[in-house]
C-alpha cells in the first residue's frame, strides 16, 4: 500500500494523542492523594497529559505547515505474514511444544518469502527447528517447552 | 594511580581466567557477526544472548555481553565498506567513503584503518572509563533522592533535545516511554496501574521483548519489504596493507575521532550514531580537500569508525556509575546487571569490584581479540552476507523468539516482541526515533521513585528539590537547557516567519 509519509506521521501523532488522553483519563481513577505526597495516579496523569499536549502540538505543526512528503510503502504482505507468524508461535509454543510451533513458524515464512516451494520449505523448516532445539535446549541449556503438556 | 593499577591487576586476574577469556571471545565473535549482518545490531545481539548468561557468574556474564556491545561496533564497518549496507546504525557514515575506496580496489586499507581506529578509540575510551568512573562514583555517593530526581530529569531533557530528529517528535517519544514505564505495580504503594487484571503486566511490559521488537524485528520487517541481493566486494589478504600515506592521513582523524566519540558517549540518546556524523563533518570541514569527501577519502573512514568505538567506553560510565543507560544497547546491559542482582550506581565499584575491574580488563583484551578477528577473518564474515535474506530472516526471527521466551518462559514475551516490532516498523516509516522511547522506559521508573521518595522524606515540601549543591547543579542545568532550547526554537520560528513570505 502506497501512503504519503506525512499521512503516516499524522497517523502516529493521532495515535499518541489518543494514548495520552486515555492514560490521563485512566489515571484519574487511581488514588491521586495530595500534591505534597503524590499517589500512584499522579505521575501517569502528568505524563499522559504531557503526551497528549505534545502530540496535539505535532498535529498543529502538520496542519499549519503542510509539506508535500513522499510516497512510502506501508504494510507489505511479507510484513503481515511475519508478524502473524510470530503471534501464532506465541499462541502455540506452550500448547504444541517448541518443535511443532517452530516448524510451523518457519514453514509459513519460508513458503511465503523464499522460492523453496511447499515441500522443500516444510523439510527445511523441520530440520531448522530440530537443529535449533538441539542447540538451544540440549547444548546451551535454554528451557524450551517440549512435547505438548511436558 | 597506584590504587587504580592495583585494581586493574586484580581485574586482569579475573579477565584472564580461561572461562572468562572464552566468554569474552564468544561475545566479541557474536558481536562481530551481529555487526556484520544487516538487521541485527548490538541491541538485538545482546538481547539474544542475554538468557544464556543467567547461569553464569555475574562477572563472566557482563564480560560476554560487553564483548557483544563493542564487537558489533567493529563488525558494522565491514558491511559498510564492502557492501555499502551499514551493519548497524553507527556505521552509516562509513558507507560514504569506505565503499568508494572499495570500488577503487582499496577495500583492504579501508578495513585495516577502520579496525585500527576502532582499536585506538576503544582502548583510549577504556582508559577514560577506568580513570573517570571511580572519581565520579565517589562524587555521586553524596547524591540523595532529590538530586537523583534532578539528574534523571536532566538525562531525559538531554535525551529529548540531542537527537537525530525534530525535538517535538523526540519529546513525544520520551513521554510515550515514560507512560509505558508506568505499566505495572506502583513502585511505592504496589497499586496496580494499567494492568487490567493481567498478572503478566504486574511487573511492567517486558523490557527485552520491547527492545528486540523495536530494534530487531522492526528492522527485519523493513528489510523484508525490499529483498535485494547483496553485491559483495571481497578483498584479498595481500591487499589489506595500507600505504604509509594512508596511516599519515588517518592518524589525526583517529585522534579527533577518539575525543569526539568519548565526549558524545556520555550523552543519553543515540550518541554513538551522532558522534560518527560529527566526526565526519569535522574531518570534511578541516580538510584541505573537502570536495574529495564522498569519493573515497580515508579520513572519512578513520574518524567516524574511531568515534563510534570511542563511545563504547564512555557510554559505560553513566551506566555503571549512575545506572543511566546512555544508549539503547547499554539498557540491555543494565537489565543483565539487575538480573544478576547487581544494581548499577555509585556503590557498584566498591561492592562488586570483580565485576567492574574484570569488565575493564576484559575490554582491553576484547579490543585486541577484535582486531585479530576482524582483519584476517574478514572473508569468513563476508560469507555470512551471501546467505539469501529469505533464509536469514526466519532464522533471525526464530532466535529472537527463543531469546525473549527464555527470559521468563512466558509466551507473552513473544507477543510483546511482535507488538513492538509492528510499532517500531510504523515509527520508522513515520521517522520517529524509537531509541528515546526505550531509554525513557528505563529512566521513568527512577524519575518517579526519586521524586516521591524526596517528597516523603521532606514531608511533602517541594523545596527539597532545590536544596543541596548537587540538586541545584542538576536543576540549574535543566533550566539552562530549557532556556537555550526555547530561545533556539523562538529564533528559528522568527526566521521562518521572516524568510517564508519572501
Contacts between the chains, C-beta under 8 A, distances in Angstrom:
chain1	res1	chain2	res2	distance
A	5	B	429	7.4
A	5	B	430	7.4
A	5	B	431	7.2
A	8	B	426	7.0
A	8	B	429	5.1
A	8	B	430	4.4
A	9	B	430	4.6
A	9	B	431	6.8
A	9	B	432	7.9
A	11	B	426	7.9
A	11	B	430	7.1
A	12	B	426	6.6
A	12	B	427	6.7
A	12	B	430	4.3
A	12	B	432	5.9
A	13	B	172	7.5
A	16	B	172	5.5
A	16	B	176	6.2
A	19	B	176	7.1
A	19	B	179	7.0
A	20	B	175	7.5
A	20	B	179	7.4
A	23	B	179	5.2
A	23	B	182	7.8
A	23	B	194	7.5
A	26	B	194	6.6
A	27	B	193	7.9
A	30	B	191	6.5
A	30	B	193	6.4
A	31	B	189	7.8
A	31	B	191	6.5
A	34	B	460	7.1
A	35	B	460	7.9
A	36	B	455	6.6
A	36	B	459	7.6
A	36	B	460	2.7
A	36	B	461	7.3
A	36	B	462	7.4
A	37	B	452	7.8
A	37	B	455	5.9
A	37	B	456	6.6
A	37	B	460	4.9
A	38	B	451	7.8
A	38	B	452	6.1
A	38	B	455	7.0
A	39	B	189	7.2
A	39	B	191	7.6
A	40	B	186	3.7
A	40	B	188	7.2
A	40	B	189	5.5
A	40	B	191	4.1
A	40	B	193	5.9
A	41	B	193	7.8
A	43	B	182	6.2
A	43	B	448	4.5
A	43	B	451	7.8
A	43	B	452	8.0
A	44	B	179	6.6
A	44	B	182	4.2
A	44	B	193	6.2
A	44	B	194	7.5
A	47	B	175	5.8
A	47	B	178	4.5
A	47	B	179	5.0
A	47	B	182	6.7
A	47	B	444	7.6
A	48	B	179	5.9
A	50	B	175	5.2
A	51	B	172	6.8
A	51	B	175	4.1
A	51	B	176	6.1
A	51	B	179	5.8
A	54	B	168	6.5
A	54	B	171	5.4
A	54	B	172	4.7
A	54	B	175	5.8
A	55	B	172	5.9
A	57	B	168	6.1
A	58	B	168	5.6
A	58	B	169	6.9
A	58	B	172	6.2
A	61	B	168	6.9
A	72	B	429	5.8
A	73	B	225	5.9
A	74	B	426	7.7
A	74	B	429	5.8
A	76	B	224	6.7
A	76	B	225	4.4
A	78	B	224	4.2
A	78	B	225	6.8
A	79	B	221	4.7
A	79	B	224	6.0
A	79	B	225	6.5
A	79	B	425	6.6
A	82	B	217	7.9
A	82	B	220	7.1
A	82	B	221	6.1
A	82	B	224	6.1
A	82	B	393	7.5
A	82	B	397	6.7
A	83	B	221	7.3
A	83	B	418	5.7
A	83	B	421	6.5
A	83	B	422	5.6
A	85	B	397	7.8
A	86	B	217	7.3
A	86	B	397	6.6
A	86	B	401	6.7
A	86	B	414	6.4
A	86	B	417	6.8
A	86	B	418	4.1
A	86	B	421	7.0
A	87	B	414	8.0
A	87	B	415	6.6
A	87	B	418	5.1
A	89	B	401	5.9
A	89	B	414	6.3
A	90	B	411	4.5
A	90	B	412	7.5
A	90	B	414	3.7
A	90	B	415	4.6
A	90	B	418	6.7
A	91	B	411	7.1
A	93	B	401	8.0
A	93	B	405	6.6
A	93	B	411	5.4
A	93	B	414	7.0
A	94	B	411	5.7
A	102	B	398	6.1
A	102	B	401	7.9
A	105	B	394	7.6
A	105	B	397	7.8
A	105	B	398	6.7
A	105	B	401	7.5
A	106	B	394	5.2
A	106	B	398	6.4
A	109	B	393	7.1
A	109	B	394	4.2
A	109	B	397	7.1
A	110	B	390	7.3
A	110	B	391	7.6
A	110	B	394	5.9
A	113	B	224	6.6
A	113	B	227	7.3
A	113	B	390	4.6
A	113	B	393	7.1
A	113	B	394	7.9
A	114	B	388	7.5
A	114	B	390	3.9
A	114	B	391	6.3
A	115	B	390	7.5
A	128	B	394	7.7
A	128	B	395	6.9
A	128	B	398	7.3
A	129	B	398	7.7
A	132	B	398	6.0
A	132	B	399	7.6
A	132	B	402	6.8
A	136	B	402	5.4
A	136	B	406	7.9
A	140	B	52	5.5
A	141	B	52	7.8
A	141	B	55	6.5
A	142	B	51	6.1
A	142	B	52	6.8
A	142	B	402	6.4
A	142	B	406	4.7
A	143	B	406	6.5
A	143	B	409	5.9
A	144	B	402	7.0
A	144	B	405	7.3
A	144	B	406	7.4
